Amino acid sequence: MTGSGAGVMEEVSVEVTESVATIAFGNGERLNALGMGQWEEIERAARKLASENSVRAVVVRGRGGVFSAGSDLREWEAASGEEVTHRFWRMEQALRAIEDLPMPTVAVVEGVAAGGGFQLALACDLQLTAASARVGMPISRLGILVPPSFAARLSLRVGPARAKDLLYGGRILTGEEAHDAGLVTTLAADGEVDAELAALLDTWAGVAQGSLRAAKAAVDRGLLPLVGPVRREPPGLATDPEEFPKRVAAFLRRHRR
């Protein structure tokens, strides 16, 4: 199965090779910042793959040696608070579609994975991360109000205190630091990411597909009391109405120079 949308949507594609599906996006420019249309394409791709019984595993990766710096803030510059909240909710649907895939998933994290981009990596079961990659959640610097679902993905991996530390300071970690903290699962030397990915997928190829899916379902079922209430919450206000417009405008001015 291969697929892509039209226009800018061509930047999101799905290809299946030897029972492994790869969702790929971006071209490396602007650190693969994702527009709302691309988030929606990722959601559609994941929901379609969920019913593909022949797919053993799903790889999520950005092109051009970069994962994603998050959402494209150019789309948010003139948006109202209500519009930004809606866009966060649409982004969350894409993240949940990845989480809900019944087969094992792995994010290939190179370059940068920040904000919504890092949430996309955390929505995968595993994160194969280059040592020099930079990852984190610096969204408080923009006046974004951290959604409970975003916080939960961090807390489930590193505990509440460390999650708060990362969110309060918006600190960016190297791949090695993130691995030491337990934020990402597998560390690869720069230049060895593809070889490590091939080795991981080869390991999964030796396991019964039904067993892989059952293992994922069993772990997720055990976490349901923690994540279920968060998932049932309606979307809340996503940004500080006073700070967000000023901080986004300043961010975009710096990066347009």
C-alpha positions as CSV (number, residue, x, y, z in Angstrom):
1,M,0.0,0.0,0.0
2,T,1.3,3.4,-0.9
3,G,-0.5,6.7,-0.6
4,S,-0.2,10.5,-0.4
5,G,-2.5,13.5,-0.6
6,A,-2.5,16.4,-3.1
7,G,-0.5,19.6,-2.9
8,V,1.2,20.1,0.4
9,M,-0.3,16.8,1.5
10,E,2.2,15.0,-0.8
11,E,4.7,15.5,2.1
12,V,2.9,12.7,4.1
13,S,3.2,9.3,2.6
14,V,2.6,5.7,3.6
15,E,4.6,2.8,2.1
16,V,4.6,-0.9,3.1
17,T,7.7,-3.0,2.5
18,E,7.8,-6.6,3.8
19,S,4.9,-6.1,6.2
20,V,6.4,-2.9,7.7
21,A,4.5,0.4,7.0
22,T,6.4,3.7,7.1
23,I,4.6,6.9,7.6
24,A,7.0,9.6,6.4
25,F,6.5,13.4,6.3
26,G,8.3,16.6,5.5
27,N,11.4,17.2,3.4
28,G,13.8,18.5,6.1
29,E,13.0,22.2,5.5
30,R,11.8,24.3,8.5
31,L,12.7,21.3,10.7
32,N,9.6,19.5,9.3
33,A,7.2,21.8,11.1
34,L,3.7,20.2,10.5
35,G,0.8,22.2,9.2
36,M,-2.7,21.2,10.2
37,G,-3.3,19.5,6.9
38,Q,-0.3,17.3,7.5
39,W,-1.5,16.4,11.0
40,E,-4.8,15.4,9.5
41,E,-3.0,13.3,6.9
42,I,-1.1,11.5,9.6
43,E,-4.3,10.8,11.4
44,R,-6.0,9.4,8.3
45,A,-2.9,7.3,7.5
46,A,-2.9,5.8,11.0
47,R,-6.6,5.0,11.0
48,K,-6.3,3.3,7.6
49,L,-3.3,1.2,8.8
50,A,-5.2,0.1,11.9
51,S,-7.3,-2.2,9.8
52,E,-4.4,-3.6,7.8
53,N,-4.0,-7.1,9.2
54,S,-1.0,-7.8,7.1
55,V,1.1,-5.0,8.6
56,R,3.4,-6.2,11.3
57,A,4.8,-2.9,12.4
58,V,4.7,0.8,11.7
59,V,7.6,3.2,11.5
60,V,7.1,7.0,11.9
61,R,9.8,9.3,10.7
62,G,10.6,12.6,9.2
63,R,12.5,13.0,5.9
64,G,15.7,14.9,5.5
65,G,17.4,13.7,8.7
66,V,14.8,15.5,10.9
67,F,11.8,14.3,12.9
68,S,9.7,17.4,13.6
69,A,10.0,20.7,15.4
70,G,6.2,20.5,16.0
71,S,3.4,22.5,14.5
72,D,3.9,25.2,11.9
73,L,3.5,28.3,13.9
74,R,3.0,30.4,10.8
75,E,-0.6,29.0,10.7
76,W,-1.2,30.2,14.3
77,E,0.1,33.8,14.0
78,A,-3.3,35.3,13.2
79,A,-5.5,32.6,14.7
80,S,-7.9,33.3,17.5
81,G,-7.6,31.5,20.8
82,E,-10.6,29.3,19.9
83,E,-8.9,28.4,16.6
84,V,-5.7,27.4,18.3
85,T,-7.6,25.3,20.8
86,H,-9.4,23.5,17.9
87,R,-6.0,22.9,16.2
88,F,-4.6,21.4,19.3
89,W,-7.6,19.1,19.5
90,R,-7.1,18.0,15.9
91,M,-3.4,17.4,16.6
92,E,-4.4,15.3,19.6
93,Q,-6.6,13.1,17.4
94,A,-3.6,12.4,15.1
95,L,-1.5,11.5,18.2
96,R,-4.2,9.1,19.5
97,A,-4.6,7.5,16.1
98,I,-0.9,6.6,16.2
99,E,-1.3,5.4,19.8
100,D,-4.3,3.3,18.9
101,L,-2.6,1.3,16.2
102,P,-2.8,-2.4,17.2
103,M,0.7,-3.3,15.9
104,P,4.1,-2.2,17.4
105,T,5.2,1.3,16.4
106,V,8.6,3.0,16.4
107,A,9.5,6.6,15.9
108,V,12.9,7.3,14.2
109,V,14.1,10.5,15.9
110,E,16.8,12.4,14.2
111,G,17.7,16.1,14.2
112,V,14.9,17.6,16.3
113,A,11.7,16.4,18.0
114,A,10.2,19.2,19.9
115,G,6.7,20.2,21.1
116,G,4.1,18.5,19.0
117,G,6.8,16.7,17.2
118,F,8.1,15.2,20.4
119,Q,4.5,14.2,21.3
120,L,4.3,12.4,18.0
121,A,7.4,10.4,18.9
122,L,6.0,9.6,22.4
123,A,2.8,8.5,20.8
124,C,4.8,5.6,19.3
125,D,5.6,2.5,21.4
126,L,9.4,3.0,21.0
127,Q,11.7,5.8,20.0
128,L,14.9,4.9,18.1
129,T,16.9,8.1,18.7
130,A,20.1,9.4,17.3
131,A,22.6,10.4,20.0
132,S,22.9,14.0,18.7
133,A,19.1,14.5,18.3
134,R,17.5,17.3,20.3
135,V,14.2,16.5,22.0
136,G,11.9,18.2,24.5
137,M,8.8,20.3,25.2
138,P,9.7,24.0,25.1
139,I,6.0,25.0,24.6
140,S,5.8,27.0,27.8
141,R,8.1,29.6,26.2
142,L,5.3,30.3,23.8
143,G,2.5,30.8,26.3
144,I,1.0,27.4,25.4
145,L,-1.1,25.8,28.2
146,V,0.1,22.2,28.4
147,P,-2.8,19.8,27.7
148,P,-3.3,17.0,30.2
149,S,-2.7,14.4,27.4
150,F,0.7,16.0,26.6
151,A,1.7,15.9,30.3
152,A,0.5,12.3,30.6
153,R,2.7,11.1,27.8
154,L,5.7,12.5,29.6
155,S,4.7,11.4,33.1
156,L,4.1,7.8,32.1
157,R,7.7,7.6,30.9
158,V,9.6,9.5,33.5
159,G,7.3,10.1,36.4
160,P,5.4,13.3,37.5
161,A,8.3,15.1,39.1
162,R,10.7,14.8,36.2
163,A,7.8,15.6,33.8
164,K,7.2,18.8,35.7
165,D,10.8,19.7,35.6
166,L,10.9,19.3,31.8
167,L,7.7,21.2,31.3
168,Y,8.5,24.0,33.7
169,G,11.9,24.8,32.1
170,G,11.2,23.8,28.5
171,R,14.6,22.2,28.5
172,I,15.8,20.6,25.3
173,L,17.8,17.3,25.8
174,T,20.2,15.5,23.6
175,G,19.3,12.0,22.5
176,E,21.7,10.6,25.0
177,E,20.3,12.7,27.9
178,A,16.7,11.7,26.9
179,H,17.8,8.0,26.8
180,D,19.4,8.3,30.2
181,A,16.2,9.9,31.6
182,G,14.0,7.1,30.2
183,L,12.2,9.4,27.8
184,V,13.3,7.4,24.7
185,T,13.8,3.7,24.4
186,T,16.8,3.1,22.1
187,L,19.9,5.2,21.4
188,A,21.7,4.9,18.2
189,A,25.1,6.4,17.2
190,D,24.9,9.0,14.6
191,G,25.0,7.4,11.2
192,E,23.8,4.0,12.6
193,V,20.1,4.8,12.9
194,D,19.0,2.9,9.8
195,A,21.1,-0.1,10.7
196,E,19.6,-0.1,14.3
197,L,16.1,0.2,12.8
198,A,16.7,-2.8,10.5
199,A,18.0,-4.8,13.5
200,L,14.9,-3.9,15.6
201,L,12.5,-4.8,12.8
202,D,14.4,-8.1,12.2
203,T,13.9,-9.0,15.9
204,W,10.1,-8.4,15.6
205,A,10.0,-10.5,12.4
206,G,10.9,-13.5,14.5
207,V,7.9,-13.1,16.8
208,A,4.4,-14.3,16.0
209,Q,2.4,-11.3,14.8
210,G,-0.5,-12.2,17.1
211,S,1.8,-12.2,20.0
212,L,3.2,-8.8,19.2
213,R,-0.3,-7.3,19.1
214,A,-1.4,-9.1,22.2
215,A,1.7,-7.8,24.1
216,K,0.9,-4.2,23.1
217,A,-2.8,-4.6,24.0
218,A,-1.9,-6.1,27.4
219,V,0.4,-3.2,28.3
220,D,-2.1,-0.6,27.1
221,R,-4.9,-2.3,29.0
222,G,-2.9,-2.0,32.2
223,L,-2.4,1.7,31.6
224,L,-6.1,2.4,30.9
225,P,-6.9,3.6,34.4
226,L,-4.3,6.3,34.0
227,V,-4.9,7.4,30.5
228,G,-8.6,6.8,30.2
229,P,-9.7,9.8,32.3
230,V,-7.4,12.1,30.4
231,R,-8.8,10.9,27.1
232,R,-12.3,11.5,28.2
233,E,-11.7,15.2,29.0
234,P,-13.0,17.7,26.5
235,P,-10.5,20.1,25.0
236,G,-9.5,22.9,27.2
237,L,-8.1,26.4,26.5
238,A,-4.7,25.8,24.7
239,T,-3.0,29.2,25.1
240,D,-2.5,32.1,27.5
241,P,-4.6,34.8,25.7
242,E,-2.2,37.6,26.9
243,E,1.1,35.9,26.3
244,F,0.6,33.6,23.3
245,P,0.1,36.2,20.5
246,K,3.2,38.2,21.6
247,R,5.4,35.2,22.1
248,V,4.5,33.6,18.8
249,A,5.0,36.9,16.9
250,A,8.4,37.3,18.5
251,F,9.4,33.7,17.7
252,L,8.4,34.1,14.1
253,R,10.2,37.4,13.8
254,R,13.4,35.8,15.0
255,H,13.1,32.9,12.5
256,R,12.3,35.1,9.5
257,R,15.5,37.0,9.7
